[in-house]
């Protein structure tokens, strides 16, 4: 079984993800597959973890800094 998020990131790298918005230092911004609210976006981290607290403190800080 493969990871849904990893599959989406591979689609971004291949140029086949129609929901891709932009690449950031620590991840990717994509439009939500289903737009319940117009402009709904998601952040896909480049670091494969199942929970935010599994990220190192430094990585979390870099992910959320402006």
Backbone as JSON, one array per atom type, in Angstrom:
{
  "sequence": "XXXXXXXXXXXXXXXXXXXXXXXXXXXXXXXXXXXXXXXXXXXXXXXXXXXXXXXXXXXXXXXXXX",
  "N": [[0.85, -1.17, 0.0], [0.61, 2.18, -0.87], [1.47, 5.58, 0.03], [-0.91, 8.15, 0.05], [-0.34, 10.92, 0.1], [2.37, 10.94, -0.64], [2.08, 9.96, -3.23], [0.73, 12.11, -4.39], [2.7, 14.09, -4.2], [4.64, 13.01, -5.89], [3.24, 13.27, -8.29], [3.26, 16.04, -8.51], [6.01, 16.48, -8.89], [6.28, 15.17, -11.33], [4.83, 16.82, -12.9], [2.12, 16.42, -13.26], [0.06, 16.95, -11.49], [-2.9, 18.48, -11.22], [-3.75, 20.22, -9.27], [-1.7, 21.56, -8.1], [-0.13, 24.39, -6.64], [2.13, 25.96, -5.62], [5.64, 25.56, -4.81], [7.23, 25.35, -1.69], [9.9, 25.92, 0.7], [9.77, 23.79, 2.56], [7.69, 22.2, 1.71], [4.68, 21.68, -0.29], [2.09, 23.62, -1.77], [-1.23, 22.99, -2.45], [-4.35, 23.01, -4.23], [-7.39, 22.04, -2.67], [-8.83, 18.85, -3.37], [-11.6, 18.7, -3.49], [-13.69, 21.37, -3.6], [-15.22, 22.6, -1.27], [-15.19, 25.01, -0.01], [-14.44, 27.82, -1.81], [-11.22, 28.16, -3.09], [-9.95, 26.63, -1.19], [-7.09, 25.31, 0.3], [-4.28, 23.05, 0.72], [-1.41, 21.97, 2.61], [1.35, 20.11, 1.76], [3.76, 18.36, 3.26], [7.29, 18.03, 2.7], [8.67, 16.34, 4.27], [8.17, 13.13, 5.32], [5.93, 12.36, 7.6], [3.59, 11.17, 10.04], [2.43, 12.66, 11.99], [2.52, 16.0, 13.25], [4.13, 16.42, 15.51], [6.16, 14.61, 15.18], [8.03, 15.77, 13.61], [11.21, 17.43, 13.62], [12.04, 20.04, 15.94], [13.29, 22.25, 14.74], [12.6, 21.86, 12.02], [9.81, 22.14, 12.15], [9.63, 24.84, 12.92], [10.8, 26.1, 10.66], [8.9, 25.36, 8.79], [6.58, 26.78, 9.49], [7.3, 29.46, 9.68], [7.22, 32.89, 8.58]],
  "CA": [[0.0, 0.0, 0.0], [1.42, 3.39, -0.94], [0.98, 6.75, 0.75], [-1.65, 9.07, -0.8], [0.37, 12.19, 0.03], [3.57, 10.7, -1.44], [1.63, 9.87, -4.62], [0.44, 13.48, -4.85], [3.97, 14.8, -4.36], [5.24, 12.48, -7.12], [2.51, 13.89, -9.39], [3.79, 17.4, -8.61], [7.34, 16.37, -9.49], [6.1, 14.75, -12.72], [4.07, 17.85, -13.61], [0.78, 15.92, -13.6], [-0.92, 17.25, -10.45], [-3.61, 19.68, -11.65], [-4.08, 21.05, -8.11], [-0.46, 22.17, -7.61], [-0.1, 25.85, -6.64], [3.51, 26.41, -5.52], [6.56, 24.82, -3.95], [7.87, 26.1, -0.63], [11.13, 25.27, 1.17], [9.51, 22.56, 3.3], [6.55, 21.46, 1.21], [3.96, 22.12, -1.47], [0.73, 24.1, -1.57], [-2.12, 22.47, -3.5], [-5.78, 23.23, -4.03], [-8.1, 20.85, -2.21], [-9.48, 18.11, -4.46], [-13.01, 19.06, -3.48], [-13.75, 22.76, -3.19], [-16.39, 22.96, -0.47], [-14.99, 26.45, 0.13], [-13.64, 28.27, -2.94], [-9.84, 28.5, -2.75], [-9.45, 25.75, -0.12], [-5.76, 24.79, -0.02], [-3.63, 22.13, 1.65], [0.04, 21.95, 2.62], [1.92, 18.76, 1.74], [5.14, 18.45, 3.74], [8.3, 17.22, 2.04], [9.1, 15.37, 5.26], [7.1, 12.15, 5.48], [5.59, 12.03, 8.98], [2.14, 11.03, 10.2], [1.99, 13.65, 12.97], [3.4, 17.16, 13.3], [5.1, 16.32, 16.59], [7.26, 13.76, 14.75], [9.02, 16.63, 12.96], [12.13, 18.06, 14.56], [11.62, 21.39, 16.29], [13.81, 23.14, 13.71], [11.81, 21.7, 10.82], [8.5, 22.77, 12.4], [9.81, 26.29, 12.91], [10.99, 26.49, 9.27], [7.66, 25.15, 8.05], [5.53, 27.75, 9.8], [7.76, 30.85, 9.74], [6.81, 33.71, 7.42]],
  "C": [[0.9, 1.24, 0.0], [0.71, 4.55, -0.23], [0.31, 7.72, -0.24], [-0.9, 10.39, -0.99], [1.63, 12.03, -0.83], [3.21, 10.6, -2.93], [1.36, 11.26, -5.19], [1.72, 14.28, -5.06], [4.69, 14.31, -5.62], [4.55, 13.08, -8.35], [2.99, 15.33, -9.6], [5.14, 17.38, -9.32], [7.28, 15.99, -10.97], [5.37, 15.8, -13.56], [2.67, 17.43, -13.98], [-0.27, 16.19, -12.53], [-1.63, 18.55, -10.82], [-3.94, 20.64, -10.51], [-2.87, 21.78, -7.53], [-0.52, 23.69, -7.74], [1.35, 26.34, -6.64], [4.33, 25.5, -4.62], [7.17, 25.78, -2.94], [9.12, 25.34, -0.18], [10.85, 23.9, 1.79], [8.32, 21.75, 2.78], [5.92, 22.1, -0.02], [2.58, 22.61, -1.07], [-0.08, 23.6, -2.76], [-3.55, 22.89, -3.19], [-6.38, 21.93, -3.5], [-8.8, 20.17, -3.37], [-10.95, 18.49, -4.6], [-13.14, 20.44, -2.86], [-15.07, 23.07, -2.49], [-16.39, 24.47, -0.24], [-14.04, 26.88, -0.97], [-12.24, 28.7, -2.45], [-9.24, 27.67, -1.64], [-8.11, 25.15, -0.54], [-5.25, 23.87, 1.08], [-2.12, 22.29, 1.53], [0.5, 20.51, 2.69], [3.4, 18.87, 2.11], [6.07, 17.56, 2.94], [8.84, 16.14, 2.98], [7.95, 14.42, 5.54], [6.95, 11.78, 6.97], [4.08, 11.93, 9.08], [1.57, 12.04, 11.18], [2.99, 14.79, 13.03], [4.46, 17.04, 14.38], [6.25, 15.34, 16.28], [8.34, 14.54, 14.0], [9.98, 17.16, 14.03], [11.64, 19.49, 14.82], [12.06, 22.39, 15.22], [12.98, 23.07, 12.43], [10.43, 22.34, 10.98], [8.6, 24.28, 12.33], [9.97, 26.78, 11.46], [9.73, 26.34, 8.45], [6.67, 26.28, 8.28], [5.99, 29.19, 9.87], [7.32, 31.58, 8.47], [7.96, 34.01, 6.53]]
}
